[in-house]
Amino acid sequence: MLFNTLSLSALVLVPLIAGAAALMIRPDRLRRGLLISAAVLHFLLTITASGASPVLGGWLALDSLGHLFLGIVSLLFLVAIVYGVGYLAREKQTKEPGRVDAGSGPLLVNSRESWLTGCLLFYLSAMTLVCVSNHLGLLWVAIEATTLASAPMIFFHRRPQSLEATWKYLLICSIGIALALFGNFLLAVSTSIITSGESPLLLDQLLLQAVHFHPQWLKAAFVFLLVGYGTKMGLAPLHTWLPDAHSEAPSFVSALLSGALLNCAFLGILRAQQILNASGLAAFGQELLMGFGLLSMGLAAIFILQQPDFKRMLAYSSVEHMGILALGVGLGGTAVFGAMFHAVNHSLTKGMLFLVAGNILSVMRTKSTAEVRGLSHLMPVSAALWMAGFLAITGSPPFGTFLSEFIILKAAIEQSHYALAVIYLLILSVIFVAMASIVVRMVQGVPLRAREPAAHGESWLMIASPLVLCVLILILGVYMPDIFEDLLRDAATVVGGSA
C-alpha cells in the first residue's frame, strides 16, 4: 500500500508544515489553495493508513479506535474547509466599517486570514497526533496542543464576546488538562510496582501489565483523567466553556470544535477506560461514565428549552450528545458499538448544522431565534438542510443517529437498566420538543428581516458541504458498508464492547 512507504509521522507533519507555510504566504488564493490541498492529502493518507507500522519506538501507532476517530477528523476537516474557503471569501468582500455582526454590535477588524489558516492546519496536526498517540504522555501533549491551536480561531472576529469566550475556553480547558496531567502522574504511580526504568505510560505496555497495577491508585488516576479530559469533551458540569466558544467562533470552526475536537478528548477517556478494562476494574469506570452521561443529557435539555440563540442551542446539543457517548461506553456490551457509531453520526450531523447556521447568520446577521423567521422563503436550500439537520440530531429516522441511539437504548433494556432507559427516552423527548419549537418557527412564517438579502442566491460553496454531510448521515441510516461496520466493531472491541 501507498502508506506503507511512508509513516504515521507524515499524517502529523503534512498539516504542520503546511500551516507554517500558510503563515508566510500573502496571496489569499494561494493560501486557500494550500489549505484545501493539505486537507485533501491528509484525507488520502488517512484512508490508506490501515495497517501502518508503529514508529518512534511505538509512541505513534494506529489501532482501529484511533483510525475511526482519525477518519472522522479528516473527513470533517476536508468538508468544513471547502465551506470555509467560501466563508473567508465572503468575509473579505462584505467587510465594511461599522458593519453589524450577529446582532451584537459593530464588527471589529477580523484577525489576519493567514493566522486563521495557519491555526486551522496546526489544529489538524494536533488532532491527528491525538489519534495516533500510543503514549499517554504524548496524548496529553497533543490534546493540550489542540487547545492552543484552536483558541485564536475563536477570537477571529475580535469582538468583546469573542475575547471573553476565548479566555473562558483557555482558562477552563487548561484547568481540565492540568487535572488530566495529574491523572497521568497517578497512573505512573500505580505502575511503579512493575516498571523498572522504562516509560510507564506506553499504552501497549500498560494494557499488558494492567492486572498488576495498584487498584486504588489506578482508580484515582481514572477519576482525574475523566474529569480532566471530560472538561475538554464538554461533559456536564464541566461544559461551561463550550456554549460560548461554539457560539462565537466562525461557523466552520464551530463545526470542527463540535464534530472533531470533542471526540479527541473522548478518545483520551477511552484510552483510560481501556486500562481499567485490562486491570479488571471496568465496572468502576463504567459507573462514572453513566453518571456523567445522564447528567450531561439532563442539563443540556434544560438549557435547550427556550434557548434564544440558535448557535448556543447547537452547542448545548453537543453537550447532550457527549453525554450519550459516555452513557453508551458506560453501559458496555453492544452499547459501546452504538457509541462508536454515534460518534460518527454526531460529528457529521453537528458539522452540517453549524455550517447551515453560518448560512443563516450571513443573511440574517443575528443569532437570535426570535428574530429569524421565514427561512424557507429567504434561503430554501439552507432551510431544508436546517430541518433535515434538526431531525437527524434529535435521532429521527431514517438518519444514522436514530440507529445509534436505538442501539444504546436496546442495550440498556437488555441489561435490565429499565429506569435508565426511561430517563434516556424522556430526555431525548424533551430535547426533540424543545428544538422543534425553535427550528420550525425559524423555517416557517413570514421573514421579519434580512440584513444581507440573498437575492444573489445561495453560494454553491456554502451549500455543497452541508449537503454532502446530510447525504452521508442519511446513507448511514439505511446502509452501512461492510468495511465501515468492521471498523466500528473493531473499535468497540478495543474499548471492551461487543457488536
Secondary structure per residue as TSV (DSSP state, phi and psi in degrees):
chain	resnum	aa	ss	phi	psi
A	1	M	-	360.0	155.0
A	2	L	G	-55.6	-42.9
A	3	F	G	-67.7	-25.8
A	4	N	G	-66.0	-19.5
A	5	T	G	-84.2	-7.7
A	6	L	S	-110.1	-144.6
A	7	S	-	-158.0	167.3
A	8	L	H	-60.7	-27.0
A	9	S	H	-62.4	-26.0
A	10	A	H	-62.7	-35.6
A	11	L	H	-61.4	-35.5
A	12	V	H	-82.0	-38.1
A	13	L	H	-77.4	-32.0
A	14	V	H	-58.5	-55.3
A	15	P	H	-69.1	-28.1
A	16	L	H	-65.3	-46.5
A	17	I	H	-67.6	-41.4
A	18	A	H	-62.4	-37.5
A	19	G	H	-64.4	-41.2
A	20	A	H	-64.1	-39.1
A	21	A	H	-67.2	-37.2
A	22	A	H	-62.3	-31.6
A	23	L	H	-66.2	-23.6
A	24	M	H	-103.0	-10.9
A	25	I	-	-86.6	128.1
A	26	R	-	-91.8	-45.2
A	27	P	-	-62.5	129.6
A	28	D	H	-62.4	-43.2
A	29	R	H	-63.7	-40.3
A	30	L	H	-67.2	-41.2
A	31	R	H	-67.3	-41.3
A	32	R	H	-66.7	-36.0
A	33	G	H	-63.3	-40.3
A	34	L	H	-62.5	-41.0
A	35	L	H	-60.9	-48.0
A	36	I	H	-68.0	-40.0
A	37	S	H	-62.2	-43.1
A	38	A	H	-64.3	-38.9
A	39	A	H	-65.1	-41.9
A	40	V	H	-65.3	-46.0
A	41	L	H	-63.0	-40.7
A	42	H	H	-62.6	-40.0
A	43	F	H	-66.2	-40.4
A	44	L	H	-64.8	-40.3
A	45	L	H	-65.1	-36.6
A	46	T	H	-65.6	-45.7
A	47	I	H	-73.8	-13.3
A	48	T	T	-105.2	10.5
A	49	A	-	-84.6	-9.5
A	50	S	T	-59.0	130.7
A	51	G	T	82.7	7.5
A	52	A	-	-63.6	141.9
A	53	S	-	-77.6	145.2
A	54	P	-	-60.2	150.6
A	55	V	B	-132.1	171.7
A	56	L	T	54.0	47.7
A	57	G	T	66.7	26.8
A	58	G	T	88.1	0.6
A	59	W	T	-69.5	-29.7
A	60	L	B	-112.3	122.0
A	61	A	-	-153.9	155.4
A	62	L	-	-127.8	105.3
A	63	D	-	-94.3	-177.8
A	64	S	H	-64.7	-34.7
A	65	L	H	-65.2	-47.6
A	66	G	H	-63.8	-37.3
A	67	H	H	-66.3	-38.8
A	68	L	H	-60.4	-49.1
A	69	F	H	-70.4	-33.1
A	70	L	H	-65.2	-38.8
A	71	G	H	-62.3	-41.9
A	72	I	H	-60.7	-47.3
A	73	V	H	-60.1	-49.4
A	74	S	H	-67.1	-44.2
A	75	L	H	-65.0	-47.4
A	76	L	H	-66.2	-37.2
A	77	F	H	-62.1	-45.3
A	78	L	H	-60.6	-48.0
A	79	V	H	-65.3	-43.2
A	80	A	H	-66.2	-33.9
A	81	I	H	-70.7	-36.7
A	82	V	H	-58.8	-43.8
A	83	Y	H	-63.8	-42.6
A	84	G	H	-61.8	-33.7
A	85	V	H	-61.7	-43.7
A	86	G	H	-65.5	-37.9
A	87	Y	H	-62.4	-46.3
A	88	L	H	-67.8	-37.9
A	89	A	H	-64.3	-39.7
A	90	R	H	-68.5	-40.0
A	91	E	H	-60.3	-37.9
A	92	K	H	-66.6	-39.2
A	93	Q	H	-77.5	-34.2
A	94	T	H	-96.6	-1.2
A	95	K	-	-66.6	127.1
A	96	E	-	-150.1	152.2
A	97	P	T	-59.9	134.6
A	98	G	T	74.9	7.1
A	99	R	-	-60.9	137.4
A	100	V	B	-88.1	134.1
A	101	D	-	-125.3	128.5
A	102	A	T	56.0	27.6
A	103	G	T	65.9	23.9
A	104	S	S	-128.1	28.6
A	105	G	S	103.4	178.5
A	106	P	B	-60.3	142.0
A	107	L	-	-86.2	124.0
A	108	L	-	-75.4	172.5
A	109	V	-	-65.0	130.4
A	110	N	-	-61.6	157.3
A	111	S	-	-63.5	162.6
A	112	R	-	-62.4	135.5
A	113	E	H	-62.4	-32.2
A	114	S	H	-62.3	-35.9
A	115	W	H	-68.7	-40.9
A	116	L	H	-63.3	-44.5
A	117	T	H	-63.1	-45.1
A	118	G	H	-60.8	-43.8
A	119	C	H	-64.9	-36.8
A	120	L	H	-59.1	-44.3
A	121	L	H	-73.1	-38.0
A	122	F	H	-62.6	-38.0
A	123	Y	H	-61.8	-43.9
A	124	L	H	-63.1	-40.9
A	125	S	H	-63.1	-43.0
A	126	A	H	-66.5	-42.3
A	127	M	H	-65.3	-35.7
A	128	T	H	-63.4	-42.1
A	129	L	H	-62.7	-35.9
A	130	V	H	-58.6	-45.0
A	131	C	H	-71.4	-29.6
A	132	V	H	-102.1	1.3
A	133	S	B	-72.7	128.9
A	134	N	-	-111.7	13.2
A	135	H	B	-129.7	127.5
A	136	L	H	-67.3	-26.5
A	137	G	H	-68.7	-43.7
A	138	L	H	-66.2	-37.0
A	139	L	H	-60.0	-41.9
A	140	W	H	-62.8	-43.7
A	141	V	H	-61.0	-42.6
A	142	A	H	-65.3	-41.8
A	143	I	H	-65.5	-38.3
A	144	E	H	-65.2	-36.4
A	145	A	H	-64.7	-33.9
A	146	T	H	-63.2	-34.7
A	147	T	H	-64.8	-48.4
A	148	L	H	-65.7	-35.8
A	149	A	H	-75.8	-31.3
A	150	S	H	-88.7	-23.5
A	151	A	H	-57.7	-46.3
A	152	P	H	-61.8	-26.6
A	153	M	H	-70.7	-33.1
A	154	I	H	-65.0	-30.9
A	155	F	T	-91.9	13.6
A	156	F	T	-56.6	-42.5
A	157	H	T	-81.9	-8.7
A	158	R	-	54.5	45.7
A	159	R	-	-100.1	162.5
A	160	P	H	-57.1	-39.2
A	161	Q	H	-65.3	-35.4
A	162	S	H	-66.8	-40.2
A	163	L	H	-64.0	-43.1
A	164	E	H	-62.6	-43.9
A	165	A	H	-63.7	-38.7
A	166	T	H	-66.0	-45.3
A	167	W	H	-65.9	-39.1
A	168	K	H	-63.4	-41.7
A	169	Y	H	-61.1	-48.4
A	170	L	H	-64.8	-43.8
A	171	L	H	-67.3	-51.7
A	172	I	H	-68.5	-43.4
A	173	C	H	-69.0	-31.3
A	174	S	H	-67.9	-38.1
A	175	I	H	-63.3	-43.8
A	176	G	H	-61.2	-43.4
A	177	I	H	-69.5	-29.2
A	178	A	H	-66.8	-40.3
A	179	L	H	-64.1	-38.6
A	180	A	H	-65.3	-36.3
A	181	L	H	-62.3	-42.9
A	182	F	H	-63.0	-35.6
A	183	G	H	-60.2	-39.0
A	184	N	H	-64.5	-39.0
A	185	F	H	-60.9	-45.0
A	186	L	H	-64.6	-36.7
A	187	L	H	-63.6	-41.1
A	188	A	H	-63.3	-37.8
A	189	V	H	-63.3	-40.9
A	190	S	H	-65.0	-21.3
A	191	T	T	-93.6	-4.8
A	192	S	T	-62.4	-22.0
A	193	I	T	-75.8	-12.6
A	194	I	T	-127.5	0.3
A	195	T	-	-105.5	151.8
A	196	S	S	-147.3	87.0
A	197	G	S	83.1	-7.6
A	198	E	S	-89.2	163.7
A	199	S	-	-68.2	120.4
A	200	P	T	-81.3	-4.2
A	201	L	T	-113.9	16.4
A	202	L	B	-75.1	123.1
A	203	L	H	-58.8	-43.6
A	204	D	H	-59.1	-43.0
A	205	Q	H	-68.1	-38.2
A	206	L	H	-61.6	-42.9
A	207	L	H	-68.1	-34.3
A	208	L	H	-71.2	-33.3
A	209	Q	H	-109.8	4.7
A	210	A	G	-59.6	-29.9
A	211	V	G	-63.6	-18.8
A	212	H	G	-96.9	-1.3
A	213	F	S	-71.4	157.3
A	214	H	-	-71.8	116.9
A	215	P	H	-62.7	-38.4
A	216	Q	H	-69.8	-41.8
A	217	W	H	-64.5	-37.5
A	218	L	H	-66.6	-40.7
A	219	K	H	-63.3	-43.3
A	220	A	H	-62.0	-40.9
A	221	A	H	-60.9	-43.0
A	222	F	H	-63.9	-40.6
A	223	V	H	-59.5	-45.8
A	224	F	H	-68.3	-38.1
A	225	L	H	-66.4	-40.0
A	226	L	H	-65.4	-45.9
A	227	V	H	-67.5	-41.9
A	228	G	H	-65.3	-56.2
A	229	Y	H	-73.1	-26.6
A	230	G	H	-64.0	-30.8
A	231	T	H	-62.1	-45.9
A	232	K	H	-70.5	-30.9
A	233	M	H	-74.7	-24.1
A	234	G	T	92.7	23.4
A	235	L	-	-72.7	135.6
A	236	A	T	-71.9	145.7
A	237	P	T	-92.4	26.9
A	238	L	S	-98.9	15.2
A	239	H	-	-95.4	4.0
A	240	T	T	-63.6	-21.4
A	241	W	H	-75.4	-26.1
A	242	L	H	-67.5	-47.6
A	243	P	H	-59.9	-40.8
A	244	D	H	-66.9	-46.8
A	245	A	H	-64.1	-46.2
A	246	H	H	-66.7	-31.6
A	247	S	H	-75.5	-35.9
A	248	E	H	-91.0	-21.4
A	249	A	S	-70.9	155.4
A	250	P	-	-53.9	148.3
A	251	S	H	-59.4	-38.8
A	252	F	H	-72.4	-25.7
A	253	V	H	-71.6	-39.3
A	254	S	H	-58.9	-39.0
A	255	A	H	-60.9	-39.4
A	256	L	H	-74.3	-36.2
A	257	L	I	-63.0	-46.4
A	258	S	I	-77.4	-42.4
A	259	G	I	-86.3	-19.4
A	260	A	I	-123.3	-48.7
A	261	L	I	-63.1	-44.5
A	262	L	H	-61.7	-35.0
A	263	N	H	-65.3	-34.0
A	264	C	H	-64.1	-42.7
A	265	A	H	-65.5	-38.7
A	266	F	H	-60.6	-37.8
A	267	L	H	-62.6	-37.0
A	268	G	H	-60.8	-40.8
A	269	I	H	-66.9	-39.4
A	270	L	H	-64.1	-36.5
A	271	R	H	-63.2	-40.1
A	272	A	H	-66.5	-38.5
A	273	Q	H	-66.8	-33.5
A	274	Q	H	-56.3	-42.9
A	275	I	H	-67.7	-40.6
A	276	L	H	-61.5	-41.5
A	277	N	H	-59.0	-44.8
A	278	A	H	-68.7	-24.7
A	279	S	H	-89.5	-6.0
A	280	G	T	87.4	11.8
A	281	L	-	-111.4	28.7
A	282	A	H	-57.4	-39.3
A	283	A	H	-61.5	-33.6
A	284	F	H	-61.3	-48.8
A	285	G	H	-68.5	-38.3
A	286	Q	H	-63.9	-39.5
A	287	E	H	-64.3	-41.1
A	288	L	H	-65.0	-41.2
A	289	L	H	-64.7	-39.8
A	290	M	H	-64.2	-40.0
A	291	G	H	-63.8	-48.7
A	292	F	H	-63.9	-35.7
A	293	G	H	-63.1	-48.9
A	294	L	H	-66.4	-39.0
A	295	L	H	-63.0	-42.5
A	296	S	H	-63.3	-44.4
A	297	M	H	-62.8	-43.8
A	298	G	H	-65.1	-46.6
A	299	L	H	-65.1	-38.4
A	300	A	H	-61.0	-41.8
A	301	A	H	-60.2	-41.2
A	302	I	H	-62.6	-43.8
A	303	F	H	-78.7	-22.5
A	304	I	H	-74.3	-30.1
A	305	L	T	-57.4	122.9
A	306	Q	T	56.7	32.2
A	307	Q	-	-67.9	123.9
A	308	P	S	-85.2	-3.7
A	309	D	B	-126.2	118.7
A	310	F	H	-72.8	-24.4
A	311	K	H	-75.2	-36.0
A	312	R	H	-68.0	-33.1
A	313	M	H	-58.4	-44.1
A	314	L	H	-66.1	-35.3
A	315	A	H	-65.0	-45.3
A	316	Y	H	-66.5	-29.8
A	317	S	H	-62.4	-34.4
A	318	S	H	-64.4	-39.2
A	319	V	H	-60.1	-43.7
A	320	E	H	-57.4	-47.9
A	321	H	H	-74.0	-28.0
A	322	M	H	-64.4	-35.0
A	323	G	H	-64.2	-39.3
A	324	I	H	-63.2	-41.4
A	325	L	H	-62.3	-46.5
A	326	A	H	-63.1	-40.7
A	327	L	H	-63.0	-42.3
A	328	G	H	-61.5	-45.9
A	329	V	H	-67.6	-35.9
A	330	G	H	-64.7	-35.7
A	331	L	H	-68.4	-34.6
A	332	G	-	76.3	-174.8
A	333	G	T	62.1	-137.1
A	334	T	H	-69.4	-19.2
A	335	A	H	-64.4	-26.8
A	336	V	H	-67.2	-41.0
A	337	F	H	-59.3	-43.7
A	338	G	H	-61.0	-38.3
A	339	A	H	-66.5	-40.9
A	340	M	H	-63.2	-42.6
A	341	F	H	-64.9	-38.8
A	342	H	H	-69.5	-32.3
A	343	A	H	-58.8	-40.9
A	344	V	H	-67.2	-49.4
A	345	N	H	-61.3	-44.2
A	346	H	H	-63.9	-43.4
A	347	S	H	-60.7	-45.7
A	348	L	H	-68.0	-42.6
A	349	T	H	-68.8	-46.1
A	350	K	H	-69.1	-35.1
A	351	G	H	-59.4	-45.1
A	352	M	H	-59.5	-46.4
A	353	L	H	-65.0	-40.7
A	354	F	H	-67.4	-35.2
A	355	L	H	-66.5	-43.0
A	356	V	H	-65.1	-37.9
A	357	A	H	-58.8	-35.0
A	358	G	H	-64.0	-38.4
A	359	N	H	-63.5	-43.9
A	360	I	H	-63.1	-43.3
A	361	L	H	-64.6	-34.4
A	362	S	H	-67.1	-28.7
A	363	V	H	-92.2	-46.3
A	364	M	H	-85.8	-22.0
A	365	R	-	54.8	34.4
A	366	T	-	-156.2	148.4
A	367	K	-	-101.8	4.6
A	368	S	B	-75.9	123.9
A	369	T	G	-67.7	-25.5
A	370	A	G	-73.1	-21.4
A	371	E	G	-101.2	1.5
A	372	V	-	-110.5	117.2
A	373	R	-	-142.9	155.3
A	374	G	-	67.3	34.0
A	375	L	H	-61.7	-29.5
A	376	S	H	-63.7	-23.5
A	377	H	H	-88.5	-38.4
A	378	L	H	-78.4	-42.5
A	379	M	-	-147.9	80.2
A	380	P	H	-61.6	-37.3
A	381	V	H	-68.6	-47.1
A	382	S	H	-63.0	-37.2
A	383	A	H	-63.2	-41.5
A	384	A	H	-64.7	-41.2
A	385	L	H	-67.5	-34.8
A	386	W	H	-63.2	-43.0
A	387	M	H	-67.7	-42.5
A	388	A	H	-63.0	-40.7
A	389	G	H	-64.3	-39.4
A	390	F	H	-61.2	-46.5
A	391	L	H	-62.4	-38.6
A	392	A	H	-69.4	-45.2
A	393	I	H	-71.1	-21.1
A	394	T	T	-93.8	9.5
A	395	G	T	76.7	34.3
A	396	S	-	-90.6	143.2
A	397	P	T	-71.1	152.6
A	398	P	T	-100.5	28.5
A	399	F	S	-80.0	159.6
A	400	G	H	-60.9	-30.7
A	401	T	H	-61.5	-31.6
A	402	F	H	-61.6	-44.9
A	403	L	H	-65.6	-45.7
A	404	S	H	-66.4	-41.0
A	405	E	H	-68.1	-34.4
A	406	F	H	-68.1	-37.9
A	407	I	H	-60.8	-42.2
A	408	I	H	-66.4	-42.3
A	409	L	H	-61.8	-44.9
A	410	K	H	-61.2	-40.4
A	411	A	H	-64.4	-39.6
A	412	A	H	-62.6	-41.7
A	413	I	H	-68.2	-42.2
A	414	E	H	-63.2	-29.1
A	415	Q	T	-90.6	8.9
A	416	S	T	66.5	24.7
A	417	H	-	-88.1	66.2
A	418	Y	H	-68.0	-42.4
A	419	A	H	-62.9	-42.6
A	420	L	H	-61.7	-41.6
A	421	A	H	-62.6	-39.6
A	422	V	H	-65.6	-45.1
A	423	I	H	-62.2	-42.9
A	424	Y	H	-57.2	-49.5
A	425	L	H	-65.5	-38.9
A	426	L	H	-63.5	-44.9
A	427	I	H	-64.3	-43.7
A	428	L	H	-60.4	-38.2
A	429	S	H	-66.8	-43.0
A	430	V	H	-61.5	-43.3
A	431	I	H	-66.2	-38.7
A	432	F	H	-59.4	-48.9
A	433	V	H	-64.5	-42.0
A	434	A	H	-63.9	-45.2
A	435	M	H	-71.0	-35.8
A	436	A	H	-61.7	-41.0
A	437	S	H	-64.2	-26.0
A	438	I	H	-86.9	-52.0
A	439	V	H	-67.2	-44.3
A	440	V	H	-63.4	-40.9
A	441	R	H	-64.5	-34.4
A	442	M	H	-67.7	-35.8
A	443	V	H	-80.9	-41.6
A	444	Q	S	-90.9	176.9
A	445	G	S	88.5	-172.9
A	446	V	-	-95.9	131.3
A	447	P	-	-56.7	133.3
A	448	L	-	-80.9	-39.3
A	449	R	-	-168.3	162.7
A	450	A	-	-148.2	100.5
A	451	R	S	-68.5	-26.2
A	452	E	S	-125.7	79.2
A	453	P	-	-54.3	135.9
A	454	A	-	-89.4	42.8
A	455	A	T	-64.3	-26.5
A	456	H	T	-78.4	-4.3
A	457	G	-	92.8	170.2
A	458	E	-	-91.1	124.8
A	459	S	-	-61.1	136.7
A	460	W	H	-64.4	-30.1
A	461	L	H	-65.9	-30.1
A	462	M	H	-87.0	-15.6
A	463	I	H	-100.4	-36.0
A	464	A	H	-60.4	-44.4
A	465	S	H	-63.9	-52.9
A	466	P	H	-64.9	-29.2
A	467	L	H	-66.2	-41.0
A	468	V	H	-61.6	-44.2
A	469	L	H	-64.8	-38.1
A	470	C	H	-62.5	-44.0
A	471	V	H	-62.9	-40.7
A	472	L	H	-63.4	-45.5
A	473	I	H	-71.2	-26.1
A	474	L	H	-71.2	-42.0
A	475	I	H	-62.0	-43.6
A	476	L	H	-64.5	-19.0
A	477	G	H	-80.3	-19.1
A	478	V	H	-120.4	-16.6
A	479	Y	-	-154.0	133.3
A	480	M	-	-120.7	112.6
A	481	P	-	-57.7	145.2
A	482	D	H	-58.4	-41.6
A	483	I	H	-65.4	-35.0
A	484	F	H	-72.2	-40.9
A	485	E	H	-63.1	-40.1
A	486	D	H	-62.9	-39.9
A	487	L	H	-64.6	-41.6
A	488	L	H	-63.0	-43.1
A	489	R	H	-62.8	-44.5
A	490	D	H	-64.0	-41.6
A	491	A	H	-63.6	-41.7
A	492	A	H	-64.8	-37.2
A	493	T	H	-65.2	-37.7
A	494	V	H	-58.4	-36.3
A	495	V	T	-89.4	4.7
A	496	G	T	93.1	10.1
A	497	G	-	-92.7	-172.3
A	498	S	-	-143.9	166.1
A	499	A	-	-121.1	360.0
